[in-house]
Amino acid sequence: MENKTKLKLGPIQTQWLADLRANGHLQMKNQLGKVDEKGEIIGLCCLGQFIVTRSKCLNIENIILNSDLYSYSISLSSTSIRNFESYGLINEYGYCNTTKGIVIGDNKFTSLANANDGGVTWKELADIIEANPENFFTHAV
């Protein structure tokens, strides 16, 4: 049986969960984010939404989500999910630090990226993260 100390989410993480619940219509798979020809965001994965949320909370205006962006990378290192420690994440893919992983029905996922791409809704992800934030985060931000 896994016994972990309950982690209290920080304000940016709390806002991210609220944004996941509010912006489920933007959810996309296999890409961090996508913008249209005007630069407007038309789709994000859950971690792409985290980048957008954190950037807004910290008043970072120059994030770039390239329209041909593939996988989990972003143009600016200051906002990069690869700088996962600044998000409090265990790793850049949102690894789930529990032996059972993220379980939805008969499906088991090892990370938030994997679950997002596997069809788990943002609301489901937000509920899972909120119930056990210590499975995804090392510290509050």
C-alpha positions as CSV (number, residue, x, y, z in Angstrom):
1,M,0.0,0.0,0.0
2,E,1.4,3.4,-1.0
3,N,1.5,6.0,1.8
4,K,2.3,9.5,0.7
5,T,1.9,12.8,2.4
6,K,-1.0,14.8,0.8
7,L,0.3,17.7,-1.2
8,K,-1.6,21.0,-1.1
9,L,-1.8,22.5,-4.6
10,G,-0.4,26.0,-5.3
11,P,-2.4,28.8,-6.9
12,I,-1.1,28.1,-10.5
13,Q,-1.8,24.4,-10.2
14,T,-5.3,25.2,-8.8
15,Q,-6.0,27.6,-11.7
16,W,-4.8,24.9,-14.2
17,L,-7.4,22.4,-12.8
18,A,-10.1,25.1,-13.2
19,D,-8.9,25.8,-16.7
20,L,-9.0,22.1,-17.6
21,R,-12.6,21.9,-16.4
22,A,-13.6,25.1,-18.3
23,N,-11.7,24.6,-21.5
24,G,-12.4,20.9,-22.4
25,H,-13.5,22.0,-25.9
26,L,-9.8,22.8,-26.7
27,Q,-8.6,19.3,-25.8
28,M,-6.5,17.7,-28.5
29,K,-4.2,14.7,-28.8
30,N,-0.6,14.1,-29.8
31,Q,0.4,17.8,-29.8
32,L,1.2,20.3,-27.1
33,G,-0.8,22.9,-28.9
34,K,-2.0,24.3,-32.2
35,V,-2.9,27.8,-33.3
36,D,-4.7,29.2,-36.3
37,E,-3.3,31.6,-38.9
38,K,-4.1,34.5,-36.6
39,G,-2.2,33.0,-33.7
40,E,-5.3,32.0,-31.7
41,I,-5.2,28.8,-29.8
42,I,-7.4,26.2,-31.4
43,G,-6.3,23.1,-29.5
44,L,-4.1,22.0,-26.6
45,C,-3.2,18.9,-24.7
46,C,-3.6,19.0,-20.9
47,L,0.1,20.0,-20.5
48,G,-0.2,22.7,-23.2
49,Q,-3.1,24.1,-21.1
50,F,-0.7,24.1,-18.1
51,I,1.8,26.2,-20.1
52,V,-1.0,28.7,-21.1
53,T,-2.3,28.8,-17.5
54,R,1.1,29.3,-15.9
55,S,2.1,31.9,-18.5
56,K,-1.1,33.9,-17.8
57,C,-0.7,33.6,-14.0
58,L,2.9,34.9,-14.3
59,N,2.0,37.6,-16.9
60,I,4.3,36.0,-19.6
61,E,2.9,37.2,-22.9
62,N,5.2,35.8,-25.4
63,I,4.4,32.1,-25.4
64,I,4.5,30.4,-28.8
65,L,2.5,27.4,-29.7
66,N,3.7,26.6,-33.3
67,S,1.0,25.3,-35.6
68,D,3.2,22.4,-36.7
69,L,4.3,21.6,-33.2
70,Y,4.4,17.9,-32.6
71,S,4.9,16.0,-29.4
72,Y,5.8,17.7,-26.1
73,S,8.0,20.7,-26.8
74,I,7.5,24.4,-27.1
75,S,9.5,27.2,-28.8
76,L,10.4,29.2,-25.7
77,S,12.5,27.6,-23.0
78,S,11.1,30.0,-20.3
79,T,7.7,28.5,-20.8
80,S,8.7,25.0,-21.8
81,I,7.1,22.1,-20.2
82,R,10.6,20.5,-20.4
83,N,11.3,22.9,-17.5
84,F,8.9,20.7,-15.6
85,E,10.3,21.6,-12.2
86,S,8.9,25.1,-12.5
87,Y,5.5,23.5,-12.9
88,G,6.0,21.2,-9.9
89,L,5.7,18.2,-12.2
90,I,7.6,14.9,-11.6
91,N,8.6,15.0,-15.3
92,E,7.8,16.7,-18.6
93,Y,5.1,14.2,-19.4
94,G,3.2,14.5,-16.1
95,Y,4.3,11.1,-14.9
96,C,2.0,9.5,-12.3
97,N,4.1,8.4,-9.4
98,T,2.0,5.5,-8.2
99,T,2.2,1.8,-9.1
100,K,-1.4,1.7,-10.3
101,G,-1.1,4.7,-12.6
102,I,-4.1,6.6,-13.9
103,V,-6.9,4.1,-14.2
104,I,-10.0,4.8,-16.2
105,G,-12.2,1.8,-16.8
106,D,-10.0,-0.9,-18.2
107,N,-7.3,1.5,-19.3
108,K,-4.1,2.3,-17.3
109,F,-2.0,5.3,-18.1
110,T,1.5,6.2,-16.8
111,S,1.4,10.0,-17.3
112,L,-1.0,12.9,-17.9
113,A,0.2,13.1,-21.5
114,N,-0.5,9.4,-22.1
115,A,-3.9,9.8,-20.5
116,N,-4.8,12.9,-22.5
117,D,-3.8,11.2,-25.8
118,G,-5.7,8.1,-24.7
119,G,-9.0,9.9,-24.5
120,V,-9.3,10.7,-20.8
121,T,-11.2,14.0,-20.6
122,W,-9.8,17.1,-19.0
123,K,-12.5,17.0,-16.4
124,E,-11.6,13.4,-15.5
125,L,-7.9,14.4,-15.4
126,A,-8.6,17.4,-13.2
127,D,-10.6,15.3,-10.8
128,I,-7.8,12.7,-10.6
129,I,-5.1,15.3,-10.0
130,E,-7.1,17.1,-7.4
131,A,-7.8,13.9,-5.5
132,N,-4.1,12.9,-5.3
133,P,-1.8,15.8,-6.4
134,E,1.2,14.1,-4.7
135,N,1.0,11.5,-7.5
136,F,1.9,14.2,-10.1
137,F,3.7,17.0,-8.3
138,T,6.8,17.3,-6.2
139,H,5.8,20.7,-4.8
140,A,3.2,23.4,-5.0
141,V,3.4,26.3,-7.5
